[in-house]
Amino acid sequence: MSLYQRICELKDKGFMFKEIAKTMTDEGWTSTRNKTLTASLVCSSYYKIRKHFEREYSIYYPPDVDDVELIWK
């Protein structure tokens, strides 16, 4: 299980970031750089990783261009 999956699991149960940090620290989790988890670290990790996944799996829709006029001079 990854750090992000565990954070999501606890967040889905209704835990706040401070509670998630305490729970995960008690379970022996550390940050990716081996630091103690704090609420702000858990929060920033959650939103950064979530943003990464949203960007990676988003679908690009090109804009609709209907009325275009090309003028050569």
Wavefront OBJ file of the C-alpha trace (Angstrom):
o trace
v 0.000 0.000 0.000
v 1.335 3.442 -0.884
v 1.363 6.567 1.261
v -1.322 8.153 -0.927
v -3.580 5.076 -0.768
v -3.377 5.014 3.030
v -4.139 8.744 3.274
v -7.150 8.287 0.964
v -8.356 5.301 2.970
v -8.304 7.276 6.222
v -9.762 10.380 4.563
v -12.682 8.305 3.246
v -13.367 7.210 6.836
v -13.772 10.888 7.787
v -10.413 11.522 9.424
v -8.978 15.044 9.416
v -5.373 15.588 8.291
v -4.145 15.948 11.888
v -5.775 12.628 12.815
v -4.383 10.979 9.681
v -0.865 12.179 10.532
v -1.111 10.847 14.097
v -2.596 7.503 13.012
v -0.015 6.941 10.307
v 2.872 7.971 12.568
v 1.640 5.487 15.182
v 1.572 2.814 12.464
v 5.212 3.578 11.593
v 4.720 5.532 8.378
v 7.166 8.285 7.436
v 7.290 10.733 4.565
v 9.062 9.875 1.328
v 12.130 11.614 2.769
v 11.923 9.741 6.098
v 10.488 12.626 8.103
v 7.776 12.413 10.731
v 4.331 12.973 9.278
v 2.624 16.219 10.229
v -0.826 17.455 9.276
v 0.597 19.951 6.781
v 2.842 17.305 5.209
v -0.063 14.875 4.856
v -2.267 17.611 3.397
v 0.293 18.795 0.839
v 1.162 15.223 -0.164
v -2.500 14.367 -0.639
v -3.287 17.366 -2.844
v -0.062 17.191 -4.875
v -0.452 13.480 -5.662
v -4.166 13.899 -6.408
v -3.394 16.773 -8.789
v -0.754 14.608 -10.495
v -3.253 11.791 -11.086
v -5.915 14.193 -12.359
v -3.443 15.688 -14.815
v -2.125 12.299 -15.923
v -5.526 10.773 -16.620
v -7.347 13.804 -17.970
v -8.520 13.753 -21.559
v -7.609 16.630 -23.841
v -10.499 18.063 -25.804
v -9.359 20.438 -28.553
v -11.345 23.646 -28.814
v -14.132 23.847 -31.357
v -13.220 26.222 -34.160
v -16.182 26.774 -36.465
v -16.000 30.285 -37.837
v -12.427 30.899 -39.049
v -11.448 33.256 -41.826
v -7.959 33.161 -43.344
v -6.805 36.364 -45.054
v -3.593 36.477 -47.102
v -2.039 39.832 -47.931
l 1 2 3 4 5 6 7 8 9 10 11 12 13 14 15 16 17 18 19 20 21 22 23 24 25 26 27 28 29 30 31 32 33 34 35 36 37 38 39 40 41 42 43 44 45 46 47 48 49 50 51 52 53 54 55 56 57 58 59 60 61 62 63 64 65 66 67 68 69 70 71 72 73
